[in-house]
Amino acid sequence: MIPKDPVMLLSFVNLKLRDYYGNLEMLCEDLDIDAREIVDKLSNIDYHYDKEKNQFV
């Protein structure tokens, strides 16, 4: 289960991307999460996925 709070979600996702996954798609596939849901929630707090950095910035 992923955090519902956007700030906690940001921390959770960026940690997973940094330490365990090569990209957002791999994370979502492994955790059975909809990437669009994560992108939408984090865009609400002005964070967007940067493929080159593999982080939400």
C-alpha distance matrix in Angstrom:
0.0 3.8 6.7 8.9 12.1 13.6 15.2 12.2 10.5 13.9 14.0 10.7 11.7 15.3 14.9 13.1 15.9 18.6 17.9 16.5 16.9 20.1 18.8 16.1 16.7 16.1 12.7 11.7 13.5 12.1 8.4 9.6 8.9 12.0 13.8 15.8 13.0 12.3 16.1 17.0 14.9 16.3 19.7 19.9 20.3 22.6 20.6 21.1 20.2 23.2 23.5 26.2 24.4 21.0 19.6 19.0 22.2
3.8 0.0 3.8 6.4 9.1 10.1 11.6 8.9 6.7 10.1 10.7 7.7 8.6 12.2 12.4 11.2 13.6 16.3 16.3 15.4 15.5 18.5 16.9 14.0 15.3 15.2 11.6 10.7 13.4 12.6 9.0 10.4 8.5 10.9 11.9 13.7 10.8 9.4 13.1 14.0 11.7 12.7 16.3 16.5 16.6 18.9 16.8 17.6 17.0 20.1 20.8 23.5 21.5 18.3 16.4 15.5 18.6
6.7 3.8 0.0 3.8 5.6 7.4 8.7 6.0 5.0 8.8 9.4 7.5 9.3 12.4 12.8 12.7 15.1 17.3 17.7 17.5 17.9 20.7 19.0 16.1 17.9 18.2 14.5 13.8 16.9 16.2 12.7 14.1 11.7 13.5 14.0 15.1 11.8 10.2 13.5 13.9 10.8 11.7 15.3 14.9 14.5 17.3 15.7 17.3 17.4 20.5 21.9 24.4 22.1 19.3 16.8 15.3 17.9
8.9 6.4 3.8 0.0 3.8 6.2 8.7 7.4 6.5 10.0 11.6 10.5 11.7 14.7 15.8 15.8 17.7 20.0 20.9 20.7 20.6 23.0 20.9 17.6 19.3 20.2 16.7 15.4 18.5 18.5 15.0 15.5 12.6 13.5 14.1 14.3 10.6 9.8 12.9 12.2 8.9 10.7 13.9 12.7 13.0 16.1 15.3 17.1 17.8 21.3 23.0 25.8 23.6 21.0 18.4 16.2 18.5
12.1 9.1 5.6 3.8 0.0 3.8 5.6 5.3 6.0 8.6 10.1 10.4 11.9 14.1 15.4 16.3 17.9 19.8 21.1 21.5 21.5 23.8 21.7 18.7 20.9 21.9 18.4 17.6 21.0 20.9 17.6 18.5 15.5 16.1 16.0 15.9 12.5 11.0 13.3 12.6 8.8 9.7 12.8 11.2 10.6 14.0 13.6 16.1 17.4 20.7 22.9 25.3 22.9 20.8 17.7 15.2 16.8
13.6 10.1 7.4 6.2 3.8 0.0 3.8 5.5 4.9 6.1 8.7 9.7 10.2 12.0 14.0 15.1 16.0 17.9 19.7 20.3 19.9 21.7 19.3 16.3 18.9 20.3 17.0 16.3 20.0 20.4 17.5 18.3 15.0 15.0 14.0 13.8 10.9 8.8 10.3 9.9 6.2 6.1 9.2 8.1 7.2 10.4 9.8 12.3 13.9 17.2 19.6 22.0 19.8 17.9 14.6 11.8 13.2
15.2 11.6 8.7 8.7 5.6 3.8 0.0 3.8 5.3 5.1 6.5 8.7 10.0 10.7 12.4 14.4 15.4 16.5 18.4 19.6 19.7 21.5 19.6 17.2 20.2 21.2 17.9 18.0 21.7 21.6 18.9 20.4 17.3 17.8 16.4 16.6 14.2 11.5 12.7 12.9 9.5 8.0 11.1 10.3 8.0 10.7 9.9 12.9 14.4 17.1 19.7 21.6 18.8 17.4 13.8 11.3 12.1
12.2 8.9 6.0 7.4 5.3 5.5 3.8 0.0 3.8 5.4 5.2 6.1 8.6 10.0 10.7 12.3 14.2 15.4 16.5 17.6 18.2 20.5 19.1 16.7 19.5 19.9 16.3 16.6 20.1 19.4 16.5 18.5 15.8 17.0 16.2 17.1 14.4 11.7 13.8 14.4 11.0 10.1 13.7 13.3 11.5 14.1 12.6 15.0 15.7 18.4 20.5 22.4 19.5 17.6 14.3 12.5 14.1
10.5 6.7 5.0 6.5 6.0 4.9 5.3 3.8 0.0 3.8 5.4 5.0 5.9 8.4 9.8 10.5 12.0 13.9 15.3 15.7 15.7 17.9 16.0 13.3 15.9 16.6 13.1 13.1 16.6 16.4 13.6 15.2 12.3 13.3 12.4 13.5 10.9 8.0 10.5 11.5 8.5 7.8 11.6 11.8 10.8 13.0 11.0 12.7 13.0 16.0 17.8 20.1 17.6 15.2 12.3 10.5 12.9
13.9 10.1 8.8 10.0 8.6 6.1 5.1 5.4 3.8 0.0 3.8 5.5 5.3 6.0 8.4 10.0 10.5 11.9 14.1 15.1 14.8 16.5 14.6 12.4 15.6 16.5 13.3 13.9 17.6 17.5 15.4 17.2 14.3 14.8 12.9 14.0 12.3 8.8 9.9 11.6 9.1 6.7 10.2 11.2 9.4 10.7 8.2 10.1 10.4 13.0 15.2 17.1 14.4 12.6 9.2 7.2 9.2
14.0 10.7 9.4 11.6 10.1 8.7 6.5 5.2 5.4 3.8 0.0 3.8 5.6 5.3 6.1 8.6 10.0 10.5 12.0 13.7 14.3 16.4 15.4 13.9 17.2 17.2 13.9 15.3 18.7 17.8 15.8 18.3 16.0 17.3 15.6 17.2 15.5 11.9 13.4 15.3 12.7 10.5 13.9 14.8 12.6 13.9 11.3 13.1 13.0 14.9 16.8 18.1 14.9 13.2 10.0 9.2 10.9
10.7 7.7 7.5 10.5 10.4 9.7 8.7 6.1 5.0 5.5 3.8 0.0 3.8 5.7 5.3 6.3 8.7 10.1 10.7 11.5 12.3 15.0 14.1 12.4 15.2 14.8 11.2 12.5 15.7 14.5 12.3 15.0 13.1 15.0 13.9 16.0 14.2 10.9 13.3 15.3 12.9 11.6 15.2 16.2 14.7 16.2 13.4 14.5 13.7 15.9 17.0 18.8 15.9 13.4 10.9 10.7 13.4
11.7 8.6 9.3 11.7 11.9 10.2 10.0 8.6 5.9 5.3 5.6 3.8 0.0 3.8 5.4 5.1 6.0 8.5 10.0 10.2 9.8 12.1 10.6 8.6 11.7 11.7 8.4 9.7 13.1 12.6 10.9 13.3 11.2 12.6 10.8 13.2 12.1 8.6 10.5 13.2 11.6 10.0 13.3 15.1 14.1 14.8 11.6 11.8 10.4 12.6 13.5 15.5 13.1 10.2 8.1 8.1 11.4
15.3 12.2 12.4 14.7 14.1 12.0 10.7 10.0 8.4 6.0 5.3 5.7 3.8 0.0 3.8 5.4 5.0 5.9 8.5 9.9 9.7 11.3 10.4 9.5 13.1 13.0 10.3 12.5 15.6 15.0 14.0 16.6 14.6 15.7 13.4 15.6 15.0 11.3 12.1 15.1 13.7 11.1 14.0 16.1 14.4 14.5 11.0 11.2 9.7 10.9 12.0 13.3 10.3 8.1 5.5 6.5 9.1
14.9 12.4 12.8 15.8 15.4 14.0 12.4 10.7 9.8 8.4 6.1 5.3 5.4 3.8 0.0 3.8 5.5 5.1 6.0 8.0 9.4 11.7 11.9 11.6 14.8 13.8 10.9 13.6 16.3 14.8 13.9 17.1 15.7 17.6 15.8 18.4 17.6 14.0 15.5 18.3 16.6 14.4 17.5 19.3 17.5 18.0 14.6 15.1 13.3 14.2 14.9 15.7 12.5 10.4 8.7 10.2 12.5
13.1 11.2 12.7 15.8 16.3 15.1 14.4 12.3 10.5 10.0 8.6 6.3 5.1 5.4 3.8 0.0 3.8 5.5 5.3 5.3 6.3 9.4 9.7 9.3 11.9 10.4 7.4 10.4 12.7 11.0 10.5 13.8 13.0 15.2 13.7 16.8 16.2 13.0 14.8 17.9 16.6 15.0 18.1 20.2 19.0 19.4 15.9 15.7 13.3 14.5 14.3 15.6 13.1 10.1 9.4 11.3 14.3
15.9 13.6 15.1 17.7 17.9 16.0 15.4 14.2 12.0 10.5 10.0 8.7 6.0 5.0 5.5 3.8 0.0 3.8 5.7 5.7 4.8 6.5 6.5 6.9 10.0 9.0 7.1 10.2 12.6 11.7 12.0 14.7 13.7 15.1 12.8 15.8 16.0 12.7 13.6 17.1 16.5 14.4 16.9 19.6 18.5 18.2 14.4 13.5 10.6 11.1 10.6 11.8 9.6 6.4 6.5 9.2 12.2
18.6 16.3 17.3 20.0 19.8 17.9 16.5 15.4 13.9 11.9 10.5 10.1 8.5 5.9 5.1 5.5 3.8 0.0 3.8 6.1 6.7 7.9 9.1 10.4 13.5 12.2 10.6 14.0 16.1 14.9 15.2 18.3 17.4 18.9 16.5 19.3 19.5 16.0 16.6 20.0 19.2 16.7 19.1 21.7 20.0 19.5 15.8 15.2 12.6 12.2 11.9 12.0 9.1 7.2 7.3 10.4 12.6
17.9 16.3 17.7 20.9 21.1 19.7 18.4 16.5 15.3 14.1 12.0 10.7 10.0 8.5 6.0 5.3 5.7 3.8 0.0 3.8 6.5 8.7 10.8 12.2 14.7 12.4 10.8 14.4 15.9 13.9 14.5 17.9 17.7 19.9 18.1 21.3 21.2 17.9 19.1 22.5 21.4 19.3 22.1 24.4 22.8 22.8 19.1 18.6 16.0 15.8 15.1 15.2 12.6 10.6 10.9 13.8 16.2
16.5 15.4 17.5 20.7 21.5 20.3 19.6 17.6 15.7 15.1 13.7 11.5 10.2 9.9 8.0 5.3 5.7 6.1 3.8 0.0 3.8 7.0 9.2 10.6 12.2 9.4 8.1 11.8 12.7 10.5 11.6 15.0 15.4 17.7 16.3 19.8 19.9 17.0 18.5 21.9 21.2 19.6 22.4 24.8 23.8 23.8 20.1 19.2 16.1 16.4 15.0 15.7 13.8 11.0 12.0 14.9 17.8
16.9 15.5 17.9 20.6 21.5 19.9 19.7 18.2 15.7 14.8 14.3 12.3 9.8 9.7 9.4 6.3 4.8 6.7 6.5 3.8 0.0 3.8 5.5 7.3 8.7 6.1 5.8 9.5 10.4 9.2 10.8 13.6 13.7 15.4 13.6 17.1 17.8 15.1 16.2 19.8 19.7 18.1 20.5 23.3 22.7 22.3 18.5 17.0 13.6 13.8 12.0 13.2 12.0 8.7 10.4 13.3 16.4
20.1 18.5 20.7 23.0 23.8 21.7 21.5 20.5 17.9 16.5 16.4 15.0 12.1 11.3 11.7 9.4 6.5 7.9 8.7 7.0 3.8 0.0 3.8 7.2 8.5 6.7 8.0 11.2 11.8 11.6 13.7 15.8 15.7 16.7 14.3 17.5 19.0 16.3 16.5 20.3 20.8 18.9 20.7 23.9 23.4 22.3 18.6 16.4 12.8 12.1 9.5 10.3 10.0 7.1 10.0 13.2 16.0
18.8 16.9 19.0 20.9 21.7 19.3 19.6 19.1 16.0 14.6 15.4 14.1 10.6 10.4 11.9 9.7 6.5 9.1 10.8 9.2 5.5 3.8 0.0 3.8 5.5 5.5 6.6 8.9 10.3 11.1 12.7 14.2 13.4 13.7 10.9 14.0 15.7 13.2 13.0 16.8 17.7 15.9 17.4 20.7 20.6 19.5 15.9 13.4 9.7 9.7 7.2 9.3 9.3 5.8 8.5 10.9 14.0
16.1 14.0 16.1 17.6 18.7 16.3 17.2 16.7 13.3 12.4 13.9 12.4 8.6 9.5 11.6 9.3 6.9 10.4 12.2 10.6 7.3 7.2 3.8 0.0 3.8 5.5 5.2 6.2 8.6 10.0 10.6 11.7 10.2 10.2 7.2 10.4 11.9 9.5 9.6 13.3 14.2 12.9 14.5 17.7 17.9 17.2 13.8 11.5 8.2 9.6 8.2 11.2 11.0 7.3 8.4 9.6 13.1
16.7 15.3 17.9 19.3 20.9 18.9 20.2 19.5 15.9 15.6 17.2 15.2 11.7 13.1 14.8 11.9 10.0 13.5 14.7 12.2 8.7 8.5 5.5 3.8 0.0 3.8 5.5 5.2 6.0 8.5 9.9 10.1 9.3 9.1 7.0 10.3 12.3 11.0 11.3 14.7 16.0 15.5 16.8 19.9 20.7 20.1 16.9 14.3 11.1 12.5 10.4 13.6 14.0 10.5 12.1 13.2 16.7
16.1 15.2 18.2 20.2 21.9 20.3 21.2 19.9 16.6 16.5 17.2 14.8 11.7 13.0 13.8 10.4 9.0 12.2 12.4 9.4 6.1 6.7 5.5 5.5 3.8 0.0 3.8 5.5 5.2 6.1 8.5 9.6 10.1 11.2 9.8 13.5 14.9 13.3 14.3 17.6 18.4 17.8 19.7 22.5 23.0 22.6 19.2 16.9 13.6 14.6 12.3 14.7 14.8 11.1 13.0 14.8 18.3
12.7 11.6 14.5 16.7 18.4 17.0 17.9 16.3 13.1 13.3 13.9 11.2 8.4 10.3 10.9 7.4 7.1 10.6 10.8 8.1 5.8 8.0 6.6 5.2 5.5 3.8 0.0 3.8 5.5 5.3 6.1 8.2 8.0 9.8 8.7 12.5 12.9 10.9 12.6 15.9 16.0 15.4 17.8 20.3 20.5 20.6 17.2 15.7 12.7 14.4 13.0 15.5 14.7 10.9 11.7 13.1 16.8
11.7 10.7 13.8 15.4 17.6 16.3 18.0 16.6 13.1 13.9 15.3 12.5 9.7 12.5 13.6 10.4 10.2 14.0 14.4 11.8 9.5 11.2 8.9 6.2 5.2 5.5 3.8 0.0 3.8 5.5 5.2 5.5 4.7 6.2 5.9 9.6 10.1 9.0 11.0 13.8 14.3 14.5 16.7 19.0 19.9 20.2 17.2 15.6 13.1 15.4 14.3 17.4 16.9 13.2 13.6 14.1 17.8
13.5 13.4 16.9 18.5 21.0 20.0 21.7 20.1 16.6 17.6 18.7 15.7 13.1 15.6 16.3 12.7 12.6 16.1 15.9 12.7 10.4 11.8 10.3 8.6 6.0 5.2 5.5 3.8 0.0 3.8 5.6 5.0 6.5 8.2 8.7 12.2 13.0 12.6 14.4 17.1 17.8 18.2 20.2 22.6 23.6 23.8 20.8 18.9 16.2 18.1 16.3 19.2 19.2 15.4 16.5 17.5 21.2
12.1 12.6 16.2 18.5 20.9 20.4 21.6 19.4 16.4 17.5 17.8 14.5 12.6 15.0 14.8 11.0 11.7 14.9 13.9 10.5 9.2 11.6 11.1 10.0 8.5 6.1 5.3 5.5 3.8 0.0 3.8 5.6 7.9 10.7 11.3 15.0 15.1 14.1 16.5 19.2 19.2 19.4 22.0 24.1 24.7 25.2 22.0 20.6 17.8 19.5 17.8 20.3 19.7 16.0 16.9 18.2 22.0
8.4 9.0 12.7 15.0 17.6 17.5 18.9 16.5 13.6 15.4 15.8 12.3 10.9 14.0 13.9 10.5 12.0 15.2 14.5 11.6 10.8 13.7 12.7 10.6 9.9 8.5 6.1 5.2 5.6 3.8 0.0 3.8 5.5 9.1 10.3 13.7 12.9 12.0 15.0 17.2 16.8 17.4 20.2 21.9 22.5 23.5 20.6 19.7 17.4 19.7 18.7 21.5 20.5 16.7 16.8 17.4 21.2
9.6 10.4 14.1 15.5 18.5 18.3 20.4 18.5 15.2 17.2 18.3 15.0 13.3 16.6 17.1 13.8 14.7 18.3 17.9 15.0 13.6 15.8 14.2 11.7 10.1 9.6 8.2 5.5 5.0 5.6 3.8 0.0 3.8 6.9 9.2 12.1 11.6 11.9 14.7 16.5 16.5 17.8 20.2 21.8 23.0 24.0 21.4 20.2 18.2 20.8 19.7 22.9 22.3 18.5 18.7 18.9 22.7
8.9 8.5 11.7 12.6 15.5 15.0 17.3 15.8 12.3 14.3 16.0 13.1 11.2 14.6 15.7 13.0 13.7 17.4 17.7 15.4 13.7 15.7 13.4 10.2 9.3 10.1 8.0 4.7 6.5 7.9 5.5 3.8 0.0 3.8 6.2 8.8 7.9 8.1 11.1 12.7 12.7 14.1 16.5 18.0 19.3 20.4 18.0 17.0 15.4 18.4 17.9 21.3 20.6 16.9 16.5 16.1 19.8
12.0 10.9 13.5 13.5 16.1 15.0 17.8 17.0 13.3 14.8 17.3 15.0 12.6 15.7 17.6 15.2 15.1 18.9 19.9 17.7 15.4 16.7 13.7 10.2 9.1 11.2 9.8 6.2 8.2 10.7 9.1 6.9 3.8 0.0 3.8 5.4 5.4 6.9 9.0 10.2 11.2 12.9 14.5 16.2 18.1 18.9 16.8 15.4 14.2 17.3 17.0 20.6 20.4 16.9 16.6 15.7 19.1
13.8 11.9 14.0 14.1 16.0 14.0 16.4 16.2 12.4 12.9 15.6 13.9 10.8 13.4 15.8 13.7 12.8 16.5 18.1 16.3 13.6 14.3 10.9 7.2 7.0 9.8 8.7 5.9 8.7 11.3 10.3 9.2 6.2 3.8 0.0 3.8 5.4 5.2 6.2 8.5 10.0 10.8 12.1 14.4 16.1 16.2 13.8 12.0 10.4 13.5 13.3 17.0 16.9 13.6 13.3 12.4 15.8
15.8 13.7 15.1 14.3 15.9 13.8 16.6 17.1 13.5 14.0 17.2 16.0 13.2 15.6 18.4 16.8 15.8 19.3 21.3 19.8 17.1 17.5 14.0 10.4 10.3 13.5 12.5 9.6 12.2 15.0 13.7 12.1 8.8 5.4 3.8 0.0 3.8 5.5 5.0 5.9 8.5 9.9 10.3 12.3 14.7 14.8 13.2 11.5 11.0 14.4 14.8 18.5 18.6 15.8 15.1 13.3 16.2
13.0 10.8 11.8 10.6 12.5 10.9 14.2 14.4 10.9 12.3 15.5 14.2 12.1 15.0 17.6 16.2 16.0 19.5 21.2 19.9 17.8 19.0 15.7 11.9 12.3 14.9 12.9 10.1 13.0 15.1 12.9 11.6 7.9 5.4 5.4 3.8 0.0 3.8 5.5 5.2 6.1 8.6 9.9 11.0 13.3 14.4 13.1 12.4 12.5 16.2 17.0 20.6 20.0 17.1 15.7 13.6 16.5
12.3 9.4 10.2 9.8 11.0 8.8 11.5 11.7 8.0 8.8 11.9 10.9 8.6 11.3 14.0 13.0 12.7 16.0 17.9 17.0 15.1 16.3 13.2 9.5 11.0 13.3 10.9 9.0 12.6 14.1 12.0 11.9 8.1 6.9 5.2 5.5 3.8 0.0 3.8 5.5 5.3 6.1 8.4 10.1 11.4 12.3 10.3 9.8 9.7 13.3 14.5 17.8 16.8 13.9 12.2 10.1 13.2
16.1 13.1 13.5 12.9 13.3 10.3 12.7 13.8 10.5 9.9 13.4 13.3 10.5 12.1 15.5 14.8 13.6 16.6 19.1 18.5 16.2 16.5 13.0 9.6 11.3 14.3 12.6 11.0 14.4 16.5 15.0 14.7 11.1 9.0 6.2 5.0 5.5 3.8 0.0 3.8 5.6 5.3 5.9 8.7 10.3 10.1 8.2 6.9 7.2 11.0 12.5 15.9 15.3 13.0 11.3 8.8 11.4
17.0 14.0 13.9 12.2 12.6 9.9 12.9 14.4 11.5 11.6 15.3 15.3 13.2 15.1 18.3 17.9 17.1 20.0 22.5 21.9 19.8 20.3 16.8 13.3 14.7 17.6 15.9 13.8 17.1 19.2 17.2 16.5 12.7 10.2 8.5 5.9 5.2 5.5 3.8 0.0 3.8 5.5 5.1 6.5 9.2 9.8 9.3 8.9 10.5 14.1 16.0 19.3 18.7 16.6 14.7 11.7 13.7
14.9 11.7 10.8 8.9 8.8 6.2 9.5 11.0 8.5 9.1 12.7 12.9 11.6 13.7 16.6 16.6 16.5 19.2 21.4 21.2 19.7 20.8 17.7 14.2 16.0 18.4 16.0 14.3 17.8 19.2 16.8 16.5 12.7 11.2 10.0 8.5 6.1 5.3 5.6 3.8 0.0 3.8 5.5 5.4 7.3 9.2 8.8 9.8 11.5 15.3 17.4 20.5 19.2 17.1 14.5 11.4 13.3
16.3 12.7 11.7 10.7 9.7 6.1 8.0 10.1 7.8 6.7 10.5 11.6 10.0 11.1 14.4 15.0 14.4 16.7 19.3 19.6 18.1 18.9 15.9 12.9 15.5 17.8 15.4 14.5 18.2 19.4 17.4 17.8 14.1 12.9 10.8 9.9 8.6 6.1 5.3 5.5 3.8 0.0 3.8 5.2 5.4 6.5 5.2 6.7 8.8 12.3 14.8 17.5 16.0 14.3 11.4 8.0 9.5
19.7 16.3 15.3 13.9 12.8 9.2 11.1 13.7 11.6 10.2 13.9 15.2 13.3 14.0 17.5 18.1 16.9 19.1 22.1 22.4 20.5 20.7 17.4 14.5 16.8 19.7 17.8 16.7 20.2 22.0 20.2 20.2 16.5 14.5 12.1 10.3 9.9 8.4 5.9 5.1 5.5 3.8 0.0 3.8 5.3 4.7 4.9 5.8 8.9 12.1 14.9 17.6 16.6 15.5 12.9 9.3 9.9
19.9 16.5 14.9 12.7 11.2 8.1 10.3 13.3 11.8 11.2 14.8 16.2 15.1 16.1 19.3 20.2 19.6 21.7 24.4 24.8 23.3 23.9 20.7 17.7 19.9 22.5 20.3 19.0 22.6 24.1 21.9 21.8 18.0 16.2 14.4 12.3 11.0 10.1 8.7 6.5 5.4 5.2 3.8 0.0 3.8 5.5 7.4 9.4 12.5 15.7 18.7 21.3 20.0 18.8 15.9 12.2 12.6
20.3 16.6 14.5 13.0 10.6 7.2 8.0 11.5 10.8 9.4 12.6 14.7 14.1 14.4 17.5 19.0 18.5 20.0 22.8 23.8 22.7 23.4 20.6 17.9 20.7 23.0 20.5 19.9 23.6 24.7 22.5 23.0 19.3 18.1 16.1 14.7 13.3 11.4 10.3 9.2 7.3 5.4 5.3 3.8 0.0 3.8 5.8 9.0 12.3 15.0 18.3 20.4 18.6 17.8 14.5 10.8 10.4
22.6 18.9 17.3 16.1 14.0 10.4 10.7 14.1 13.0 10.7 13.9 16.2 14.8 14.5 18.0 19.4 18.2 19.5 22.8 23.8 22.3 22.3 19.5 17.2 20.1 22.6 20.6 20.2 23.8 25.2 23.5 24.0 20.4 18.9 16.2 14.8 14.4 12.3 10.1 9.8 9.2 6.5 4.7 5.5 3.8 0.0 3.8 6.6 10.3 12.5 16.0 17.9 16.4 16.2 13.1 9.4 8.3
20.6 16.8 15.7 15.3 13.6 9.8 9.9 12.6 11.0 8.2 11.3 13.4 11.6 11.0 14.6 15.9 14.4 15.8 19.1 20.1 18.5 18.6 15.9 13.8 16.9 19.2 17.2 17.2 20.8 22.0 20.6 21.4 18.0 16.8 13.8 13.2 13.1 10.3 8.2 9.3 8.8 5.2 4.9 7.4 5.8 3.8 0.0 3.8 6.9 9.3 12.7 14.6 13.0 12.5 9.4 5.6 5.2
21.1 17.6 17.3 17.1 16.1 12.3 12.9 15.0 12.7 10.1 13.1 14.5 11.8 11.2 15.1 15.7 13.5 15.2 18.6 19.2 17.0 16.4 13.4 11.5 14.3 16.9 15.7 15.6 18.9 20.6 19.7 20.2 17.0 15.4 12.0 11.5 12.4 9.8 6.9 8.9 9.8 6.7 5.8 9.4 9.0 6.6 3.8 0.0 3.8 6.4 9.6 11.9 11.1 10.4 8.2 5.1 5.6
20.2 17.0 17.4 17.8 17.4 13.9 14.4 15.7 13.0 10.4 13.0 13.7 10.4 9.7 13.3 13.3 10.6 12.6 16.0 16.1 13.6 12.8 9.7 8.2 11.1 13.6 12.7 13.1 16.2 17.8 17.4 18.2 15.4 14.2 10.4 11.0 12.5 9.7 7.2 10.5 11.5 8.8 8.9 12.5 12.3 10.3 6.9 3.8 0.0 3.8 6.2 9.0 8.4 7.0 5.8 4.3 6.4
23.2 20.1 20.5 21.3 20.7 17.2 17.1 18.4 16.0 13.0 14.9 15.9 12.6 10.9 14.2 14.5 11.1 12.2 15.8 16.4 13.8 12.1 9.7 9.6 12.5 14.6 14.4 15.4 18.1 19.5 19.7 20.8 18.4 17.3 13.5 14.4 16.2 13.3 11.0 14.1 15.3 12.3 12.1 15.7 15.0 12.5 9.3 6.4 3.8 0.0 3.8 5.5 5.5 5.6 5.6 5.9 6.7
23.5 20.8 21.9 23.0 22.9 19.6 19.7 20.5 17.8 15.2 16.8 17.0 13.5 12.0 14.9 14.3 10.6 11.9 15.1 15.0 12.0 9.5 7.2 8.2 10.4 12.3 13.0 14.3 16.3 17.8 18.7 19.7 17.9 17.0 13.3 14.8 17.0 14.5 12.5 16.0 17.4 14.8 14.9 18.7 18.3 16.0 12.7 9.6 6.2 3.8 0.0 3.8 5.5 4.7 7.0 8.7 10.2
26.2 23.5 24.4 25.8 25.3 22.0 21.6 22.4 20.1 17.1 18.1 18.8 15.5 13.3 15.7 15.6 11.8 12.0 15.2 15.7 13.2 10.3 9.3 11.2 13.6 14.7 15.5 17.4 19.2 20.3 21.5 22.9 21.3 20.6 17.0 18.5 20.6 17.8 15.9 19.3 20.5 17.5 17.6 21.3 20.4 17.9 14.6 11.9 9.0 5.5 3.8 0.0 3.8 5.5 8.1 10.4 11.0
24.4 21.5 22.1 23.6 22.9 19.8 18.8 19.5 17.6 14.4 14.9 15.9 13.1 10.3 12.5 13.1 9.6 9.1 12.6 13.8 12.0 10.0 9.3 11.0 14.0 14.8 14.7 16.9 19.2 19.7 20.5 22.3 20.6 20.4 16.9 18.6 20.0 16.8 15.3 18.7 19.2 16.0 16.6 20.0 18.6 16.4 13.0 11.1 8.4 5.5 5.5 3.8 0.0 3.8 5.3 8.2 8.6
21.0 18.3 19.3 21.0 20.8 17.9 17.4 17.6 15.2 12.6 13.2 13.4 10.2 8.1 10.4 10.1 6.4 7.2 10.6 11.0 8.7 7.1 5.8 7.3 10.5 11.1 10.9 13.2 15.4 16.0 16.7 18.5 16.9 16.9 13.6 15.8 17.1 13.9 13.0 16.6 17.1 14.3 15.5 18.8 17.8 16.2 12.5 10.4 7.0 5.6 4.7 5.5 3.8 0.0 3.8 7.1 9.2
19.6 16.4 16.8 18.4 17.7 14.6 13.8 14.3 12.3 9.2 10.0 10.9 8.1 5.5 8.7 9.4 6.5 7.3 10.9 12.0 10.4 10.0 8.5 8.4 12.1 13.0 11.7 13.6 16.5 16.9 16.8 18.7 16.5 16.6 13.3 15.1 15.7 12.2 11.3 14.7 14.5 11.4 12.9 15.9 14.5 13.1 9.4 8.2 5.8 5.6 7.0 8.1 5.3 3.8 0.0 3.8 6.1
19.0 15.5 15.3 16.2 15.2 11.8 11.3 12.5 10.5 7.2 9.2 10.7 8.1 6.5 10.2 11.3 9.2 10.4 13.8 14.9 13.3 13.2 10.9 9.6 13.2 14.8 13.1 14.1 17.5 18.2 17.4 18.9 16.1 15.7 12.4 13.3 13.6 10.1 8.8 11.7 11.4 8.0 9.3 12.2 10.8 9.4 5.6 5.1 4.3 5.9 8.7 10.4 8.2 7.1 3.8 0.0 3.8
22.2 18.6 17.9 18.5 16.8 13.2 12.1 14.1 12.9 9.2 10.9 13.4 11.4 9.1 12.5 14.3 12.2 12.6 16.2 17.8 16.4 16.0 14.0 13.1 16.7 18.3 16.8 17.8 21.2 22.0 21.2 22.7 19.8 19.1 15.8 16.2 16.5 13.2 11.4 13.7 13.3 9.5 9.9 12.6 10.4 8.3 5.2 5.6 6.4 6.7 10.2 11.0 8.6 9.2 6.1 3.8 0.0
